[in-house]
Each structure stands twice: as C-alpha cells, then as structure tokens.
Amino acid sequence: MVRISSSPAPASAPIPQNGEVDEKRLDVLHRKRRRRVRDRDAPSAELREWEQAAQKRAESRPHPPGVILAPAGMDEEHWTSPHNDTSLWTLQLAEAFGTRSLAVLSTFMDQLERLCKRTIWDEKAQQWRLDENQFSAALAMINTIKPKNEMEAALAAQMVAVHLLTMKVAARALRYEHEAQTVAATGKLARTFTLQMEALQALRGKGRSTRQTIKVTKELHQHVHYHDARGDGAILAQPHKPGAVATAQRTALPSAQQTGEVVPIASRARKARV
C-alpha cells in the first residue's frame, strides 16, 4: 500500500475512490511521453523543383558500405554486412579503403569500431551496443575521401578520429566556456584536421609547391634627347647609346681672328702684380 499525502494530486493521475494508487502510473521512467505535434506548412513549389535535381545528384553519388552489428555477449559485437551478399560487401570495403588485403580491412574495421561509443542498451541481449549509425558514418567519410592505397586509407581513418574528437571537445568548450584549455584544444584539433587535408593533397601530388619561378626579359631601346643650348634654335641631339657622340650643326662663334680659332686663347704674358 502507498500512503497518499494531503496535497492535491495532479490532474493526469486522479486518485481512485478506494484510496489505492496504481503503481504503474507512478513509474515515470517507463511512462510514455506525450509529444506535442506542431503544425507545419507544405513545401513550396520552388523547393519541390529543387528536390528533383537533388534526387538525381544523390543517386549519382557512390553508395558507401554500411555495417550491421550483431551482439556476441560480454559487450562484444561482430560487424556484418547490411545485405545478404557478403562478397559484394567485402568488395565495397576494399574499394572504400583502397586495398585488396583482407588483413588491412579487418584492422581498419577494428580500429573504427573502437572509435564508436556504446550508448544503446539492448534489453534482449542484456548488453550495451555500439551505435551503428556512427560506425556507418565513419565508413561513409572514408569512402568519400576515396583513398588510393593503404597509406591514404590510414590518413583517412586518422581524419575520422580527429573529427570525432574535435566535435566532442568542441561541445564541452561551448558548454564550459571558462575552461581555457578545452577551448585551446578545440582550436588545435581543428588545425590538425586542416593539416591532414593538406597532407592528403600532398600524397596525391596536389600540394602547395615551394618553387618560385622568375622570368627575366631583356629589352633594348634608345632614347634621344634634344637640347637647345644657346636659345638660337640650334638643336643638339644626345642619344642614350654606348659610344654615341653628340653632334650638332651650328654657326661658329664670332671672333676677331680670321685664322679660324673659334675661341680666343688667353696669353701667358701677364702684368706684374702690384
């Protein structure tokens, strides 16, 4: 028997006349929650037109290999194919990781499995289960990178791990803004992901090149300056060219001598100083 207090009971759980309370109705943990359904408008005509083009783009993308986890007891699980063709699924994994080695596939799958969290409780199997969506998302990310060999597949797996860790640390940094170390770690992880992208491009020969090419050209040209030296209209041409001589055509300067001296030469005879 459960004693009833004198406080009024909620309207959702009326008190029966006989004084007894249904314990099932008091079990809040297993009570079904009522969800409020909001009224939503129909998609617009523009969005419907976009839907057709988006559907074609989605169908043209490669289909990533999914995964199904089967419980094996003791919180252990086996990853299996999401469809009944195991050989086709193995081929999908080989294409996603860029390898034909079954050992490489098994190693990468085990490593990706450890990245996922056990957040789902399986009542029937009585054990915690991994999130299949998270595992399949990791495979889809690697399939998008399209590694060409095992080294690129290893870098792609590391990028998945850094992404998951970045989102986890970023969520804590947004919740606890006073933790400076957490905020700084978020920035470092984001930069690490960028460096991994650059490393992937470098492996594929598409990285940044440090070579600098300078092209030098030689052009020959000649400048000619014209000067009016005396102001009498005589033009003196002075070309800018090695070995060139400036020439001019002008009349001789006036002189008292008829011997042809242009400028009179001073005599050595000088008057004695006083």
C-alpha positions as CSV (number, residue, x, y, z in Angstrom):
1,M,0.0,0.0,0.0
2,V,1.2,3.5,-0.8
3,R,0.1,6.3,1.5
4,I,-1.4,9.3,-0.1
5,S,-0.4,12.8,1.2
6,S,-2.9,15.5,1.8
7,S,-1.5,17.6,-1.1
8,P,-3.7,17.5,-4.2
9,A,-2.7,15.0,-6.9
10,P,-2.0,16.1,-10.5
11,A,-4.8,16.0,-13.0
12,S,-3.1,13.3,-15.0
13,A,-3.2,10.9,-12.1
14,P,-6.6,11.0,-10.4
15,I,-6.9,9.4,-7.0
16,P,-9.3,6.4,-7.0
17,Q,-12.2,6.3,-4.5
18,N,-10.8,3.2,-2.7
19,G,-7.6,5.1,-1.7
20,E,-5.3,2.8,-3.7
21,V,-2.8,4.2,-6.2
22,D,-1.8,2.3,-9.4
23,E,2.0,1.9,-9.1
24,K,2.4,1.6,-12.9
25,R,1.1,5.1,-13.3
26,L,3.7,6.3,-10.8
27,D,6.6,4.7,-12.8
28,V,7.9,7.8,-14.6
29,L,10.9,6.0,-16.1
30,H,8.8,3.8,-18.4
31,R,5.9,6.2,-18.9
32,K,5.3,7.2,-22.5
33,R,5.9,10.8,-23.1
34,R,3.4,12.8,-25.0
35,R,4.9,14.7,-27.8
36,R,3.3,17.9,-29.0
37,V,2.8,17.9,-32.7
38,R,3.3,21.3,-34.4
39,D,1.5,22.3,-37.5
40,R,3.8,22.6,-40.5
41,D,3.2,24.0,-43.9
42,A,3.7,22.1,-47.1
43,P,7.0,22.6,-49.0
44,S,7.0,25.5,-51.5
45,A,6.9,24.9,-55.3
46,E,10.5,26.2,-55.6
47,L,11.6,23.6,-53.1
48,R,9.8,20.8,-55.0
49,E,11.6,21.8,-58.1
50,W,14.9,21.7,-56.3
51,E,14.0,18.2,-54.9
52,Q,14.2,16.6,-58.3
53,A,17.7,17.9,-59.1
54,A,18.9,17.0,-55.6
55,Q,17.5,13.4,-56.0
56,K,19.5,13.0,-59.2
57,R,22.7,14.2,-57.5
58,A,22.1,11.9,-54.6
59,E,21.6,8.9,-56.9
60,S,24.8,9.7,-58.8
61,R,27.0,9.5,-55.7
62,P,28.7,6.2,-54.9
63,H,26.9,4.0,-52.3
64,P,29.1,3.8,-49.2
65,P,29.4,0.4,-47.4
66,G,27.2,0.2,-44.3
67,V,27.5,-2.1,-41.4
68,I,25.3,-4.1,-39.0
69,L,26.5,-5.1,-35.6
70,A,25.4,-8.4,-34.1
71,P,25.6,-8.9,-30.3
72,A,28.1,-11.6,-29.2
73,G,27.8,-11.3,-25.4
74,M,30.1,-9.7,-22.9
75,D,29.6,-6.3,-24.6
76,E,31.2,-7.7,-27.7
77,E,29.8,-7.4,-31.2
78,H,30.5,-8.7,-34.7
79,W,30.2,-6.4,-37.6
80,T,28.5,-7.9,-40.6
81,S,27.1,-6.9,-44.0
82,P,23.9,-4.8,-44.1
83,H,22.7,-7.0,-47.0
84,N,22.9,-10.8,-47.7
85,D,25.7,-10.6,-50.3
86,T,28.9,-10.8,-48.2
87,S,31.2,-10.9,-51.2
88,L,29.7,-7.7,-52.5
89,W,30.1,-6.0,-49.1
90,T,33.7,-7.1,-48.9
91,L,34.3,-5.5,-52.3
92,Q,32.7,-2.3,-51.1
93,L,35.0,-2.2,-48.2
94,A,38.0,-2.9,-50.4
95,E,37.0,0.0,-52.6
96,A,36.5,2.3,-49.7
97,F,39.9,1.6,-48.1
98,G,41.8,1.4,-51.4
99,T,43.2,-2.1,-50.8
100,R,42.7,-5.8,-51.6
101,S,44.1,-7.1,-48.4
102,L,41.7,-8.8,-46.0
103,A,44.1,-8.1,-43.2
104,V,44.0,-4.4,-43.9
105,L,40.2,-4.4,-44.0
106,S,40.0,-6.3,-40.7
107,T,42.5,-4.0,-39.0
108,F,40.8,-0.8,-40.1
109,M,37.3,-2.1,-39.2
110,D,38.5,-3.0,-35.7
111,Q,40.1,0.5,-35.2
112,L,36.9,2.2,-36.4
113,E,34.8,0.1,-34.1
114,R,36.8,1.3,-31.1
115,L,36.1,4.9,-32.1
116,C,32.3,4.3,-31.6
117,K,30.6,4.6,-28.3
118,R,28.4,2.0,-26.6
119,T,25.4,4.1,-25.9
120,I,22.5,1.7,-26.7
121,W,21.2,-0.8,-24.2
122,D,19.9,-4.0,-25.7
123,E,17.4,-5.4,-23.3
124,K,17.1,-8.7,-25.2
125,A,20.9,-9.3,-25.4
126,Q,21.4,-7.7,-21.9
127,Q,24.4,-5.7,-23.1
128,W,25.5,-2.3,-24.3
129,R,25.5,-1.9,-28.1
130,L,27.5,0.3,-30.4
131,D,25.8,2.9,-32.4
132,E,25.5,1.5,-36.0
133,N,24.8,5.0,-37.4
134,Q,28.1,6.3,-36.0
135,F,30.0,3.3,-37.4
136,S,28.4,3.6,-40.8
137,A,29.1,7.4,-40.9
138,A,32.8,6.7,-40.3
139,L,32.8,4.3,-43.2
140,A,31.0,6.9,-45.4
141,M,33.6,9.6,-44.6
142,I,36.4,7.3,-45.6
143,N,34.6,6.3,-48.7
144,T,34.2,10.0,-49.6
145,I,38.0,10.6,-49.4
146,K,38.5,7.7,-51.8
147,P,41.9,6.6,-50.7
148,K,44.0,5.0,-53.5
149,N,46.2,2.9,-51.2
150,E,46.7,1.8,-47.6
151,M,48.7,4.9,-46.6
152,E,45.9,7.2,-47.8
153,A,43.4,4.9,-46.0
154,A,45.4,5.2,-42.8
155,L,45.3,9.0,-43.1
156,A,41.6,8.9,-43.8
157,A,41.0,6.9,-40.6
158,Q,43.0,9.4,-38.6
159,M,41.0,12.2,-40.0
160,V,37.8,10.5,-38.9
161,A,39.2,10.1,-35.4
162,V,40.3,13.7,-35.2
163,H,36.9,14.8,-36.4
164,L,35.1,12.8,-33.7
165,L,37.4,14.1,-31.0
166,T,37.1,17.7,-32.3
167,M,33.3,17.6,-32.1
168,K,33.4,16.1,-28.6
169,V,35.9,18.6,-27.3
170,A,34.1,21.5,-29.0
171,A,30.8,20.5,-27.4
172,R,32.5,20.7,-24.0
173,A,34.1,24.0,-24.8
174,L,30.8,25.5,-25.8
175,R,29.2,24.3,-22.5
176,Y,32.1,25.3,-20.3
177,E,33.5,28.5,-21.8
178,H,35.7,29.2,-18.7
179,E,37.9,26.2,-19.5
180,A,40.6,27.8,-21.5
181,Q,42.5,24.6,-22.0
182,T,39.4,23.0,-23.6
183,V,38.9,25.9,-25.9
184,A,42.6,25.9,-26.9
185,A,42.4,22.1,-27.6
186,T,39.5,22.7,-29.9
187,G,41.4,25.1,-32.0
188,K,44.4,22.8,-32.1
189,L,42.3,19.9,-33.2
190,A,40.7,22.0,-36.0
191,R,44.1,23.0,-37.3
192,T,45.2,19.4,-37.2
193,F,42.3,18.4,-39.4
194,T,43.4,21.1,-41.9
195,L,46.9,19.9,-41.9
196,Q,45.7,16.4,-42.5
197,M,43.8,17.6,-45.5
198,E,46.9,19.3,-46.8
199,A,49.0,16.1,-46.2
200,L,46.4,14.1,-48.2
201,Q,46.7,16.6,-51.1
202,A,50.5,16.3,-50.9
203,L,50.3,12.5,-51.1
204,R,48.3,12.9,-54.3
205,G,50.7,15.4,-55.8
206,K,48.3,18.3,-55.4
207,G,50.0,20.1,-52.5
208,R,51.5,23.6,-52.5
209,S,54.8,23.9,-54.2
210,T,57.6,26.0,-52.7
211,R,59.3,26.6,-56.0
212,Q,59.2,30.2,-57.3
213,T,59.8,30.9,-61.0
214,I,61.0,34.3,-62.0
215,K,61.1,35.2,-65.7
216,V,63.6,37.9,-66.8
217,T,63.4,39.5,-70.2
218,K,65.8,42.0,-71.8
219,E,64.6,44.8,-73.9
220,L,66.8,47.1,-75.9
221,H,65.6,50.6,-76.7
222,Q,67.2,54.0,-77.4
223,H,66.3,57.4,-76.1
224,V,67.3,60.7,-77.8
225,H,67.1,64.0,-76.0
226,Y,67.2,67.3,-77.9
227,H,68.7,70.3,-76.1
228,D,68.6,74.0,-77.2
229,A,71.9,75.1,-75.8
230,R,72.1,78.7,-76.9
231,G,68.5,79.5,-77.4
232,D,69.1,80.4,-81.0
233,G,67.3,77.5,-82.4
234,A,70.3,75.2,-82.7
235,I,69.4,71.7,-81.7
236,L,71.8,69.3,-80.1
237,A,71.0,65.6,-80.3
238,Q,72.2,63.5,-77.4
239,P,71.4,59.8,-77.9
240,H,71.5,57.3,-74.9
241,K,73.6,54.7,-76.6
242,P,77.0,53.4,-75.6
243,G,79.7,55.0,-77.7
244,A,77.4,57.6,-79.2
245,V,78.7,61.2,-79.8
246,A,76.6,64.2,-79.5
247,T,76.6,66.1,-82.8
248,A,75.2,69.5,-83.7
249,Q,75.1,71.8,-86.6
250,R,75.6,75.4,-85.7
251,T,77.5,78.5,-86.9
252,A,80.9,79.4,-85.5
253,L,81.1,81.9,-82.6
254,P,82.1,85.4,-83.5
255,S,85.9,86.1,-83.2
256,A,88.3,88.9,-84.2
257,Q,90.8,86.5,-85.6
258,Q,90.4,85.2,-89.1
259,T,92.7,82.1,-88.6
260,G,89.8,80.0,-87.8
261,E,90.1,79.9,-84.0
262,V,86.7,79.6,-82.5
263,V,87.5,80.8,-79.0
264,P,90.4,83.2,-78.3
265,I,93.2,81.6,-76.3
266,A,94.5,83.6,-73.3
267,S,98.1,84.7,-73.5
268,R,100.7,83.5,-71.0
269,A,102.1,87.1,-70.6
270,R,100.5,88.7,-67.6
271,K,101.0,92.0,-65.9
272,A,103.1,92.0,-62.8
273,R,101.2,92.2,-59.6
274,V,101.3,95.4,-57.6
